[in-house]
Amino acid sequence: MKRVIVCYKWVPDGADIRIDERTRTLAMDGVSWTLNDFDRNAIEAGVQIKAATGCDLIGVTAGVDTEASGKDALSRGLDSLYYLSDQAMADADSRTTSEVLAGMIGRLGGADLVICSEASDDEYAQQTGPRLAALLGYSSVTCVSALSPSGESLSASRKLEEGVEDVEIAGPAVVSVVPDINQPPFPSVKQILGAKKKPSQAVALAEVVGDMDRIRPQLRTDSLLAPEVSRKRVSLSAGGVGAADAVAGLLKALAAEGVL
C-alpha cells in the first residue's frame, strides 16, 4: 500500500452557534471553524495504517476558508495536504462535495485507500463516502470500526445493528469509519510546530471540475429554525403538607399534562 488519502471537512464550531430568540434562526456571526470531530478518527485511522505500511498519508479537503485547517490536520499525522477553498462550496451538499473530492483525488492519481469519516458535524448526511466510491469506481465499505493491513489487502470490521461483520478489502476502496475505531490523541507541541514545515498546496476549483453544472447543489434549505420551547415554570411547594401529599400533588400535575 503506497498511498492513503484521508478526506476531512472544515466545519463551524457548534459550541459557538447561538439561537436568535426573536427569529429562532442560527446566529452564525463570530462563529469559529474547526476540524470535524468525526474526521479526527479518520485521520488517526490513516496514521495507524501509515505506521503499519509506511505509505504516504495525504489529506484532502474542500470547502470555504479551508487553508486555515492545515495546521490542525497536519499536526495529527498527515504527511501533506491538498486543500480547495472556494465560496462556491459554501452551500455544497453531499453530491457537490463528492464530485469535488473525486476530482481532487483523480488529479493526484488516485489512491490505494481513501478514508472518510461516518459523517460531518454540520450536516450528518452520511453520503460522501459511498458517493465518492461510486465516482472513483472504488469499493465502498461503511460503518468501519476496525481497520488493519492484511498482506496485500485490508481487514475491516463493520459495526452494524445486528452485530459485527468482518470483511477483507482488496483493491482501491473508500472506507467510512465510525468513532469507535480509535481514540485520536491530542497533537503534541512538537507535532503542532512541525505541521508548519509540511507541504500544503492549494487547488483551484476549475482544476478539478470541468463542468460547473455537475457541482450545482441539488439540495436547497428553505429555512432552518430552532424548535419553539414554552415552559410553564410551575412551582409546587411542600410547605404545610407532608412529603407524601407533596409527591402526590406532583404526580397529579404531571398526569394532567400527559407526562405520566
C-alpha positions as CSV (number, residue, x, y, z in Angstrom):
1,M,0.0,0.0,0.0
2,K,1.7,3.1,-1.3
3,R,-0.8,6.0,-1.0
4,V,-3.6,6.6,1.5
5,I,-5.8,9.7,1.3
6,V,-7.9,11.0,4.1
7,C,-10.8,13.3,3.3
8,Y,-11.8,15.7,6.1
9,K,-14.2,18.7,6.5
10,W,-13.7,22.2,8.0
11,V,-16.9,23.0,9.8
12,P,-18.4,25.7,12.1
13,D,-17.8,25.1,15.7
14,G,-21.1,24.0,17.2
15,A,-20.1,25.4,20.6
16,D,-20.1,28.9,19.2
17,I,-23.5,28.7,17.4
18,R,-26.4,30.5,19.2
19,I,-30.1,30.7,18.6
20,D,-31.6,34.1,17.9
21,E,-34.5,34.2,20.3
22,R,-36.5,36.5,18.1
23,T,-36.2,34.8,14.8
24,R,-35.3,31.2,16.0
25,T,-32.6,31.1,13.4
26,L,-29.0,30.1,13.9
27,A,-26.8,33.1,14.8
28,M,-23.6,32.4,12.9
29,D,-21.9,35.8,13.5
30,G,-18.5,35.3,15.1
31,V,-18.6,31.5,14.9
32,S,-15.2,30.0,14.6
33,W,-14.3,27.0,12.5
34,T,-12.8,23.7,13.4
35,L,-11.9,20.2,12.2
36,N,-14.9,18.0,12.0
37,D,-14.9,15.8,15.1
38,F,-15.5,12.5,13.2
39,D,-12.7,13.3,10.8
40,R,-10.2,13.2,13.6
41,N,-10.9,9.5,13.8
42,A,-10.4,9.2,10.1
43,I,-7.0,10.9,10.2
44,E,-5.9,8.7,13.1
45,A,-7.0,5.6,11.2
46,G,-4.8,6.7,8.4
47,V,-1.9,7.4,10.8
48,Q,-2.2,3.8,12.1
49,I,-2.2,2.4,8.5
50,K,0.9,4.5,7.8
51,A,2.7,3.2,10.9
52,A,2.0,-0.4,9.7
53,T,2.8,0.0,6.0
54,G,5.0,3.1,5.6
55,C,2.5,4.6,3.0
56,D,2.3,8.2,2.0
57,L,-0.6,9.8,4.0
58,I,-2.3,12.7,2.2
59,G,-5.1,14.9,3.4
60,V,-7.7,16.3,1.1
61,T,-10.4,18.9,1.9
62,A,-12.7,21.1,0.0
63,G,-14.9,24.0,1.4
64,V,-14.6,27.6,2.4
65,D,-11.5,29.0,4.1
66,T,-10.0,25.5,4.3
67,E,-6.4,26.9,4.3
68,A,-6.9,27.6,8.0
69,S,-7.4,23.9,8.7
70,G,-3.9,22.9,7.6
71,K,-2.2,23.4,11.0
72,D,-4.6,21.2,12.9
73,A,-4.9,18.5,10.2
74,L,-1.2,18.2,9.5
75,S,-0.3,18.2,13.2
76,R,-2.4,15.0,13.6
77,G,0.0,12.9,11.4
78,L,-0.8,13.7,7.7
79,D,2.3,13.9,5.5
80,S,0.9,16.6,3.2
81,L,-2.3,18.4,2.4
82,Y,-4.2,19.5,-0.7
83,Y,-7.0,22.0,0.1
84,L,-9.6,23.6,-2.1
85,S,-11.1,26.8,-0.8
86,D,-13.9,28.5,-2.9
87,Q,-17.0,30.4,-2.0
88,A,-18.9,28.2,-4.4
89,M,-18.6,25.4,-1.8
90,A,-20.5,27.5,0.8
91,D,-23.8,25.7,0.1
92,A,-22.3,22.4,-1.0
93,D,-24.4,19.3,-0.5
94,S,-23.1,15.7,-0.4
95,R,-23.3,15.4,-4.2
96,T,-21.2,18.6,-4.7
97,T,-18.6,17.6,-2.1
98,S,-18.2,14.1,-3.5
99,E,-17.8,15.4,-7.1
100,V,-15.1,17.9,-6.0
101,L,-13.2,15.4,-3.8
102,A,-13.3,12.8,-6.6
103,G,-11.8,15.4,-8.9
104,M,-9.1,16.3,-6.4
105,I,-8.2,12.6,-5.8
106,G,-8.2,11.9,-9.6
107,R,-5.8,14.8,-10.1
108,L,-3.5,13.2,-7.5
109,G,-3.5,10.0,-9.5
110,G,-5.9,8.1,-7.2
111,A,-5.1,6.1,-4.1
112,D,-4.9,2.6,-2.7
113,L,-7.2,3.6,0.1
114,V,-9.4,6.6,0.8
115,I,-10.6,7.1,4.4
116,C,-13.6,9.2,5.2
117,S,-15.5,9.6,8.5
118,E,-19.0,8.4,9.0
119,A,-20.5,11.9,8.8
120,S,-19.9,15.6,9.4
121,D,-20.9,17.6,12.5
122,D,-22.8,20.2,10.4
123,E,-24.9,18.0,8.0
124,Y,-24.6,14.4,9.2
125,A,-25.8,13.2,5.8
126,Q,-23.6,10.1,5.8
127,Q,-23.4,10.2,2.0
128,T,-20.0,11.5,1.0
129,G,-18.0,8.2,1.4
130,P,-20.3,6.0,-0.7
131,R,-20.8,8.7,-3.3
132,L,-17.1,9.2,-3.6
133,A,-16.5,5.5,-4.0
134,A,-19.1,5.4,-6.9
135,L,-17.5,8.3,-8.7
136,L,-14.0,6.9,-8.3
137,G,-15.0,3.3,-9.2
138,Y,-13.7,2.0,-5.9
139,S,-15.2,-0.4,-3.5
140,S,-17.2,1.1,-0.7
141,V,-17.1,-0.1,2.9
142,T,-19.1,1.7,5.5
143,C,-19.5,1.6,9.3
144,V,-15.9,0.5,9.8
145,S,-15.0,0.1,13.4
146,A,-11.6,-1.6,12.9
147,L,-9.1,-1.5,10.0
148,S,-5.7,-3.1,9.6
149,P,-3.4,-4.2,6.7
150,S,-3.5,-8.0,5.9
151,G,-0.9,-8.8,3.3
152,E,-1.9,-7.2,0.0
153,S,-5.4,-6.4,1.3
154,L,-7.1,-4.9,4.4
155,S,-9.1,-6.5,7.1
156,A,-12.1,-4.5,8.4
157,S,-14.8,-4.9,10.9
158,R,-18.2,-3.2,10.3
159,K,-20.3,-2.2,13.3
160,L,-23.9,-3.0,12.3
161,E,-27.2,-3.0,14.2
162,E,-27.4,-6.8,14.2
163,G,-23.7,-7.3,15.1
164,V,-20.2,-7.0,13.8
165,E,-19.3,-8.1,10.2
166,D,-15.7,-8.9,9.3
167,V,-14.6,-8.3,5.7
168,E,-11.5,-8.4,3.6
169,I,-10.9,-5.5,1.2
170,A,-8.9,-5.9,-2.0
171,G,-8.1,-3.2,-4.5
172,P,-8.8,0.5,-4.2
173,A,-11.5,1.3,-1.7
174,V,-13.2,4.1,0.1
175,V,-13.9,3.2,3.8
176,S,-16.1,5.3,6.1
177,V,-15.0,4.9,9.7
178,V,-17.1,5.3,12.9
179,P,-15.8,7.0,16.0
180,D,-15.4,3.6,17.8
181,I,-12.4,2.9,15.5
182,N,-9.9,4.7,17.7
183,Q,-9.3,7.5,20.2
184,P,-7.5,10.3,18.5
185,P,-4.7,11.7,20.6
186,F,-4.1,15.4,21.1
187,P,-1.2,16.6,19.0
188,S,2.0,17.4,20.9
189,V,3.7,20.8,20.8
190,K,6.4,19.2,18.6
191,Q,3.7,18.0,16.2
192,I,2.0,21.4,16.1
193,L,5.2,23.2,15.4
194,G,6.2,20.5,12.8
195,A,2.9,21.0,10.9
196,K,4.2,24.3,9.6
197,K,7.0,22.6,7.7
198,K,4.8,20.1,6.0
199,P,3.7,20.7,2.3
200,S,0.3,22.2,1.9
201,Q,-1.0,23.0,-1.6
202,A,-4.0,25.0,-2.8
203,V,-6.1,23.5,-5.6
204,A,-8.4,25.6,-7.7
205,L,-12.0,24.5,-8.4
206,A,-11.5,24.9,-12.1
207,E,-8.6,22.4,-12.0
208,V,-10.8,19.6,-10.7
209,V,-14.2,20.3,-12.1
210,G,-14.7,20.8,-15.9
211,D,-18.5,21.2,-15.9
212,M,-19.6,23.5,-13.1
213,D,-23.2,22.3,-13.5
214,R,-22.1,19.0,-12.1
215,I,-21.4,20.6,-8.7
216,R,-24.5,22.7,-8.5
217,P,-26.2,21.7,-5.2
218,Q,-29.4,19.8,-5.6
219,L,-30.4,20.2,-2.0
220,R,-32.0,23.6,-1.1
221,T,-32.6,24.7,2.5
222,D,-35.7,26.9,2.6
223,S,-35.5,27.5,6.4
224,L,-33.7,26.4,9.5
225,L,-35.5,27.2,12.7
226,A,-34.9,26.1,16.3
227,P,-37.9,24.4,17.9
228,E,-40.2,26.6,20.0
229,V,-39.9,25.8,23.6
230,S,-42.5,27.0,26.1
231,R,-42.0,26.4,29.8
232,K,-44.8,26.8,32.3
233,R,-42.4,27.2,35.3
234,V,-45.0,25.8,37.8
235,S,-43.7,25.8,41.3
236,L,-45.0,23.2,43.8
237,S,-44.4,23.8,47.5
238,A,-44.3,21.2,50.2
239,G,-44.9,23.8,52.8
240,G,-47.8,22.9,55.2
241,V,-48.3,19.4,53.8
242,G,-46.4,16.2,54.3
243,A,-43.9,14.8,51.8
244,A,-46.3,12.1,50.7
245,D,-49.0,14.7,49.9
246,A,-46.4,16.8,48.1
247,V,-45.3,13.9,45.9
248,A,-49.0,13.0,45.2
249,G,-49.6,16.6,44.1
250,L,-46.6,16.4,41.8
251,L,-47.7,13.2,40.2
252,K,-51.2,14.5,39.7
253,A,-49.9,17.6,38.0
254,L,-47.7,15.6,35.7
255,A,-50.5,13.3,34.8
256,A,-52.7,16.2,34.0
257,E,-50.0,17.4,31.5
258,G,-49.9,13.9,29.9
259,V,-46.3,13.3,31.1
260,L,-47.3,10.2,33.0
